[in-house]
């Protein structure tokens, strides 16, 4: 539950940060980063509703992949000078 709450907070921060990005990035990195960050708490919630630990673990594996994807996108945005 605590990780889910933190992932919701993280998602909110991503949305706030990306508001200042250039309009030409609206359908590029901004969209990708927002979608990945929304998917993290969504997959935690969906996985927790599954009846078996194996199913839940699969959703958590997806979350880990999304977290790595989000991290790499943040590195790219930093390289481009959109964030510090």
C-alpha positions in Angstrom: 0.0 0.0 0.0 2.8 2.4 0.8 4.6 1.8 -2.5 1.3 2.4 -4.3 0.8 5.7 -2.5 4.4 6.8 -3.3 3.9 5.9 -7.0 0.7 8.0 -7.1 2.7 10.9 -5.6 5.5 10.3 -8.2 2.9 10.3 -11.0 1.5 13.6 -9.8 5.0 15.1 -9.8 5.6 13.9 -13.3 2.5 15.6 -14.5 3.4 18.9 -12.8 7.0 18.9 -14.1 5.9 18.1 -17.7 3.5 21.0 -17.8 6.5 23.3 -18.4 7.9 21.2 -21.3 7.8 22.7 -24.8 4.7 22.1 -26.9 6.6 20.2 -29.5 7.3 17.5 -26.8 3.6 17.1 -26.0 3.3 14.0 -28.1 6.9 12.8 -27.6 8.7 12.3 -24.4 6.0 14.1 -22.3 3.3 11.7 -23.4 5.6 8.6 -23.0 6.7 9.7 -19.5 3.2 10.5 -18.3 1.8 7.2 -19.6 4.6 5.2 -18.0 4.2 7.0 -14.7 0.4 6.4 -14.7 0.9 2.7 -15.4 3.0 2.2 -12.3 0.3 2.7 -9.7 -2.3 1.3 -12.1 -0.4 -2.0 -12.4 0.2 -2.2 -8.6 -3.5 -1.8 -8.0 -4.5 -4.3 -10.7 -2.0 -6.8 -9.5 -3.1 -6.5 -5.9 -6.6 -7.6 -7.0 -5.4 -10.9 -8.4 -6.1 -14.0 -6.5 -2.6 -15.5 -6.5 0.7 -14.2 -5.4 2.1 -15.4 -8.8 -0.3 -13.2 -10.7 0.5 -10.2 -8.4 4.3 -10.9 -8.8 3.8 -10.7 -12.6 2.3 -7.2 -12.3 5.1 -6.1 -10.0 7.6 -7.3 -12.7 5.8 -5.1 -15.2 6.0 -2.2 -12.7 9.8 -2.7 -12.3 10.1 -2.5 -16.1 8.0 0.7 -16.2 10.1 2.2 -13.4 13.3 1.6 -15.4 11.7 3.0 -18.6 10.6 6.1 -16.6 14.1 6.5 -15.2 15.7 6.4 -18.6 13.2 8.9 -20.0 14.1 11.2 -17.1 17.8 10.9 -18.0 17.0 11.8 -21.6 15.0 14.8 -20.5 17.9 15.9 -18.3 20.3 15.5 -21.2 18.0 17.7 -23.3 17.9 20.4 -20.6 14.2 20.1 -19.8 14.8 19.2 -16.2 17.7 19.5 -13.7 
